[in-house]
Amino acid sequence: MGAQRKPNLILFLPDQQRADTLACYGGVKVRAPNLNKLASESVVFERTYVTHPVCTPSRSSLMTGTWPHANGCTRNSVPLDRRFRVFPELTQDQDYRTAYIGKWHLGEDGPVGRGFQEWISTDDHGDYTRYLISNGVAPDKSNGRFSEVAISNLPIELARPKFLEKHSCDFIEKHQRDPFILVVAFVEPHSPYNGPLNDVNPLDDVQLDTTATLPESEDIPLRYRLMREWQQAEAMLDRERLPKQLFFGITPDEYRSIKQRYLGLVTLVDESIGAVLRCLERCGLAEDTIVVHTSDHGDSLGAHHLFGKETMFEQAARVPWLIRLPGQTRPKMISYPVSHIDFVPTLLDLLGQPNPKQCAGRSLLPVINDEIAPPQNVFLEWAPNRTKVKKGSSLARRRTIKRAVEESTRTLVSPEGWKLCLRDKDLNELYNLKDDPFEMRNLYSDPGCASVISRLSGEIHRWQKSTNDKLKL
């Protein structure tokens, strides 16, 4: 890296990408050559957990370094209060050119004026909508906008990732002499599980989670069972309405077909990430640029007979996190659990900036540099978020269902592999991830685990006090 040049930063942020879609996390048969190459040259955090397993709350932490319960973004589509500064604002460096390209999901005002000078929007009334109309694509909705199903059926040259790829490369070429911060926020591989590369990952290579092929567990929170019941009812309807774009499935074969299409979206994003990285190289900036890749949450994809996020299971709560430093050519694996609450402090440290008081986490640069930084407990939270329930559900009485839907959770993942989920209005859970990585045995009622539960519960309560979290557990 040139001595006089400040490092650039590119953040790739797909929506709903599970960790095991990359080879370094076990997804060796998934077609993602560009991300796999990036991982082979990056710091790889092997066990990264989101702060809250749904879009807006997770993104609020990724942009501000604050907990959702502190910044108010505790459910989807809540605008981020302007009192909380977004990470380019926290750099205190006016030399950077900054752009946010893609999905924001933190309020209709978007990121412009919040540390970002430019925004190319993929919202349903933004730049991507105008791009499609200018290319002769007619909106399928009466309000002049496009449904997600219609967008998912577009040819690859009009697909959203290609649109983001072009604007990202335009920005890099325009500002190749300036230090820049660029966020490329893909909507994919979010549902609907459909796109132009549905068949690119062979069906025979698609591996289902162990719990997708086992009988449905009843020893899980009622809210999860309500989600499962509603999704299965929707799947029955979708068989009639949407044979090529199932949102959910019921049988292992359906799970496998849906996951194949999901992985096609991962490949689609991977191709555009590769194009942006090649643009960096053409401009001679690869050695001057920090490249980061993560996601806001994962997707169950049939695990525990569930789809989407909104649970504390590993498939929804764990995500990839890669950091390629300037000049790095070999991987560095960080094996113990880390949290997205440390995301902003780490980016700021990489840019030579101090950790501001706003941020609740710590920089992981000492971990990257092999300095003494002992593993810490990782915390996650959940707040009520409009869980859908099958009409006439027989799983419980209406009052009990209403209570379960309104539950809040606080979760701890310990360095030694315990996961404790405490809830105010539903079933608690305890898993030993080392012995039970698929979370098939809820040990919370096991008398032999009483001391573990007591110790970890105390840790959760101390964390709550330190973060001014007033939830009563």
Residue, then its C-alpha position, 0 to 999 in steps of 0.5 A: m500500500g502506498a505510504q501516502r494513501k489512506p486505505n479504502l473500504i468496501l463492505f459487501l452486505p448480502d441479505q439473509q446469507r447463511a455462513d455455510t454457503l461458503a467453503c470455509y464454513g463447510g459449503v464446499k459444494v456451493r458455487a461461490p468461487n469469488l467469495n471462496k477466493l476472497a476467504s482464502e485471502s482473508v481473516v475468517f471469523e468462523r463463528t460470527y453471530v448477529t445482534h438480532p436475527v432479523c433485517t432492520p435490528s441487525r443492520s442498525s448494529l452493523m451501521t452504528g455499533t449499538w444494540p437494537h434495544a438501545n437504538g430503538c430498531t427492535r423490529n423491521s422497518v423502524p427508521l434509525d434515529r438520527r441521534f445514532r451516527v452511522f459508521p462513516e460519520l464516526t470516522q471523523d475524516q473528511d477525505y473519504r468519498t462515501a457511497y451506499i449502493g443497495k438495500w438500506h432498510l433503516g428508514e425511507d430517508g436513506p443513508v444520504g447525509r448520514g455519512f454517505q454522500e451517494w445512495i443508489s437505491t434498490d427500494d421498490h420506488g427508487d433507482y432500480t425501479r426507474y432502471l427497469i422501467s427505462n429498459g422497457v420492463a412494465p411494473d406488475k403492481s397497480n402502484g407502478r412498482f415491482s413485486e419481488v416475484a416479478i423481479s426474481n423472474l428477470p433475466i440475469e442482465l437486468a437482475r439487481p446484483k448486476f445493477l449494483e455491480k455496475h454502479s459500484c464499479d462506476f463509483i470505484e472508477k470515478h473515485q480511484r484517486d480518492p480514499f473511499i468507503l463503499v457499501v454494496a448491499f444486496v437484497e439477494p439471497h433473500s426470499p423469494y427463492n428464485g432467480p436466473l441461476n436456479d439450476v447452477n448448483p446441481l440438485d445432487d450437491v444440495q445438502l440439507d440440515t440434519t434437522a430437516t430430515l428428522p421428525e419435528s421437535e416439540d421441545i422448542p418455543l411455541r413461537y417457533r412451532l407457530m412459525r412452522e405451522w404457518q409456513q407449512a400452511e402457506a406451502m400448501l397454498d403455494r403449491e396451487r399459486l406459485p409452483k415455480q416460486l415456493f416460499f416454503g416447503i413441506t417435504p425434504d425434496e421440497y426443502r432441497s429444491i428451495k435450497q437449490r434456488y437459494l444457492g443460485l441467488v448466492t452464486l448470483v451475488d458471488e458473480s457480482i462481487g467478483a466483478v467489483l473485485r476485478c474492477l478494483e484490480r483494474c484500477g490498481l486499488a486491490e493493495d489499497t483496499i480493505v474488503v469486508h463481507t458479512s450478512d445481516h442474518g441467515d436462513s433456516l432453509g428447512a432446518h428444524h422444519l423452518f424457513g427464514k430468520e427470527t430464531m436463535f438457531e445457528q442457521a438464522a443467527r450465524v453469518p459469514w464475516l471475512i476481512r481481507l487486509p491490504g496485501q493479505t494473500r493467506p487466510k487467518m482463522i479466528s475460531y471462537p465466537v464473535s459478535h456483530i456488536d464489534f463490527v463498527p469498532t473493528l472497521l473504525d480501527l482498521l481505518g485508524q480511527p478511535n472507538p467512539k463512546q456510541c459503540a457498545g463493542r470492542s475492536l477485534l483488530p487485536v485478535i487479528n494481530d495476535e495480541i492478547a484478547p481473551p474470548q468473550n461471551v456473545f449476546l443476541e436479542w429478540a423483540p416481538n416482530r409480527t410473527k404470522v400465525k395460522k388462522g384457527s391454530s390448534l397448537a395452543r389457546r388463543r391467549t397462550i398464542k398471543r403471549a408466545v408471539e409477544e415474547s422477547t429473548r436474550t441469548l448467550v453463546s459462551p466461548e466453550g460452546w454453551k448457548l442459553c436462550l432466556r425468554d420472558k413469555d415462552l420456553n427457555e433453551l440450553y444447547n451444548l453446541k460442541d456435543d450437539p451442533f445441530e441443536m437437537r437436545n434442549l437441556y434446559s430442564d436437565p437437572g445436571c445443567a442447573s449450575v450451567i444455567s445459573r452461571l450463564s443466566g447471571e452473565i445475561h443479567r450482568w450484560q443487561k445491566s451494563t447495556n441498560d436493557k430493562l427486559k425482565l427475564 
